[in-house]
Amino acid sequence: MQCHLVGRLCDRVSSSTLLDDRRDAVRALKSLSKKYRVEVGSQALPHLIEVLRSDSNDDEIIAYALETLFNLSTIDVDDEGDMVAQPETILTFIESFIAVTENVILALNMIEKDSFAARWAAVRLLTSLLRGKPNELQQIILIMPMGISRVMDLLAESREVIRNDALLALIELTRGNSNIQKIVAFENGFESIFNIIREEGSSDGGVVVEDCLLLLLHLLKSNTSNQQFFKEGSLIQHLTPFFDIDPESPWSAQKNANFHLMLKVIRTLVSPSNPSNMTSSCQLAMQHCLLLRKLSDLLMATGIPTDILTETINTVSELIRGCNENQQYFASVMAPWDPPRPALVVLLMSMVNAQQPFQLRCAVLYCFQCFLHKNAMGQSQIISTLLPSSLEPQDVSVGQLLCGGLFSVSDSLTNWLAATALSHALRSNNDAKHQLLRVQLATAPGNPPITLIRQITNIVHQTTFLQTRVGLLCLLCGWLTNCPVAVSHFLDNSTTVSFLLSQVAENGTDLEFVMHGVCALLLGICIIDNDGSVSQYTKESLIELIVARVGIERFCDALNCVPQHDIYTKALQKPQPSADEPDHLLLNHTFAKLFKTQEDVIIKTVSNLEDVKKEEEVKAAMKAHDSIVNEYKTLIREQDSKLEAFKGKCNKLEADLTSSASLLSERDAQVQQLKDQYNLLKLTQGTSGDETTAVMTKRIDDLNQQIIAKDNELKSCQQTISELKAQGDVKLSENPSADEKSQKDIISMQQELNRLSITLKEKEEELAKMTNASTSAVVQQADAASDALIAEKVAMQSQLADSKHKLDCAVVEKNQIKEENASLKQKLAEAENQIEELQKTASEHVAKYIESNSVCETIKKEQDDLLILLSDQEEKLSTYKKKLRGLGAEVSSDEGEDEYEGGDLNEEESETNNVNGEGA
């Protein structure tokens, strides 16, 4: 009946000339399309498409047709959650609709309608088509001119209902198609999304914010081009305001969903799977726009839901992974406690707490792992907290937390997490591995301390928890890799190798086979990185123990079991630790990579014992010769240094000799000059005395002339005084100052006269003394200077003789050193020749060994061929006997068989001898 009704309506739509009749028929089909979807879809689909094509000017009938198509292409559920229509039927309708590209173009053209109902129905229809056949519809829209731009324009729609459904359409349109994602990004898609997020209330917004974040996630995930565009467009800074939250605001389910998606967007930009340069640039940009600070504050805040806190820890982990600047900032973050404590310590306290959720503890381990990734300084700081320090008793360090978790007896997951965290502190850091060997632990009171590696080994032997044992074995594998010193410390415990061999030889459950493979790997590392310092367990002896107690095949099977397990495959996929159940968390990403690189090397080494022996012999011989060569080189270096010292001394003596000779020549010239002066003084002694007397006499005459001049001046003064007295008493009384002045002049002249007389006498006495002493003083000075120069000359001559003697000795010693150096170089060359000969001899022995093996194999093959021939002859002989008996001939079975067998044996022996002779 309903099928008949749908047919009548379809006839009205196709045949009616009145628009109102067609509109009413389409409205009726719309009302029937939800309940009778199969009937409407099978009959009315072509008529509805024709309505879109021919009645496009009437918005109402277009809206009814689009809504009918939407109902036909949408999977609905009833109140109980059951599907109303089968998905296969709906997919058939969708395939029929998009089979003709023009139909999709018609639907997209309806998006530009001004009518609310038509535009909204067109957007909803496009969304349902994309959900049903996304790949096919994406390709059709991609090649349409302005196809994506039409949908993007809907984000600016003022009617929020249409805009919100346009978001859903874009989510489906961009799902898994990088080309469409790029077009949407370059059509200002990022800016439009952030505008809507701000309008809707950011993190406190409703489902529209969730849709925007989901679209943003589609545009960025696995799309390096869009990530680059997002970063270069300074759009990362738009993420920071999202985390400006009110501490007192409640955490609704919608807010949780919004936070989850925003954190996923951030992790998409800094994912370890992205190109390294892209990841590092985004990490630094997020640090500079204070996004890392906001997330760190969120970590230390209270009242945060556990799932949000877990995802925030994972996000911060990837923000600091491999970025030194961000790692340093995170190390400085302090928790608002009393007293304040580093955020890393607070997180580790949660990790070793068995009461915390499993996913949260795994997130803290991932954060610790990312903090130490490519952070050698951070690794050294973590190891230093395990060494003795000056911490206050109440302070808790990272090392104390790790040790506490490592040796916890109540929770195997805590042991595994602490062991894995400590292994990350040792990764690719040999200095940290050596420092960790110094760590000693206090045991029972009165007992001496025990090293950390010995305590870990003891727990591996004693524990009954599989997870604890595997975690500690993985830690030992990472510790011993490329560290022969740690291998020696590990092998010092005599029970260790026996325990590992017993574990490899045992049978067990599926998870225990993983543990056996880890034990085999640890044994292999002890073989590869063995320096032979423990004589009981050298590389050769360990391989022999494996062969004797386990067998090469069983050992290799134990190694091969690990890569075949799902736990190994899951750990190798990504760095973040995860598991469905806590007990299944056995292997971590770092260990899986180590296992992958070491497995083949260990199998090749263990399978070739003879090669290992020969390699060890060659290494021992090379080591002995290297030690000899090093001794010669050391001796040569010492001789060279002595030779250089003697050369320096010789050069210094030659310089001293040259300077002494020049100084001696100068002294000879001075002595000769003084001798000439002395002889000249002796010749001119008399003449010089007369000249001195004449000079003194001349000076005395000058003094006499001065005295005479002073007398004449005195007399003139006295005459002037007598003339003044004769002029009268009145005049004298009028000018008393002149009389006083004349008296003063007379007195002064008299004093000057007396002084000159005294001076004259002194000069006469001085002249007498100088005349007597001048000649004797000059002669004494010349004699003294001559004697001093002669003595200095004698000293210089003796010093010159000593210098010449030292120089001769140095030259002799220099020649001796040169001879010794030449002899040592000759010995070094001989030693090197011996090494080359030994290497040639070793290679010849190896070649002979290979040749002899090939000859032996040839002989064995020929012997096998002979045995086959013998068996064929025996069969023929028995056949012939049967034929003779059948013909009636009498054949003695004993004699005949002995005769034939003897002949065959003789033939066999002769052929064997011939073959052996040829082989020899």
Buried (B, 14 or more C-beta within 10 A) or exposed (E): EEEEBBEEBBEBBBEBEEEEEBBBBBBBBBBBBBEBBBBBBBBBBEBBBEBBEEBBEBBBBBBBBBBBBBBBBBBEEEEEEEEEBEEEBBBBBBEBBBEEEEBBBBBBBBBEBEBBBBBBBBBBBBBBBBBBBBEBBBBBBBEBEEBBEBBBBBBEBEEEEBBBBBBBBBBBBBBEBBBBBBBBBEBBBBEBBBBBBBEBEBBBBBEBBBBBBBBBBBBBBBBEEBBBBBBEEEBBEBBBBBBEBEEEEEEEEBBBBBBBBBBBBBBBBBBBEBEEEBBBBBBBBBBEBBBBBBBBBBBBEEEBEEBBBBBBBBBBBBBBBBBBBBBEBBBEBBBEEEEEBBBBBBBBBBBBBEEBEBBBBBBBBBBBBBBBBBBBEBBBBBBBBBEEEEEEEEEBBBBBBBBBBBBBEEBBBBBBBBBBBBBBBBBBBEEBBEBBBEBBBEEEEEEEEBBBBBBBBBBBEEBEBBBBBBBBBBBBBBBBBEBBBBBBBBBBBEEBBEBBBEBBBEEEEEBBBBBBBBBBBBBBBBBBBBEBBBEEBBBBBBBBBBBEBBEBEBBBBBBEBBBEBEBBEBBBEEBBBBBEEBBBBBBBBBBBBBBEEBBEEBBEBBBBBEEBBBBBEBEEBBEEBBEBBEEBEEBBEEBEEBBEEBEEBBEEBEEBBEEBEEBBEEBEEBBEEBBEBBEEBEEEEEEEBEEBEEEBEEBEEEBEEBBEEBEEEBEEBEEEBEEBEEEEEEEEEEEEEBBEEBEEBBEEBEEBBEEBEEEBEEBEEEBEEBBEEBBEEBBEBBEEBBEEBEEBBEEBEEBBEEBEEBBEBBEEBBEEBEEBBEEBEEBBEEBEEEBEEBBEEBEEEEEEEEEEEEEEEEBEEBBEEBEEBBEEBBEEBEEEBEEEEEEEEEEEEEEBBEEBBEEBEEBBEEBBEEBEEEEE
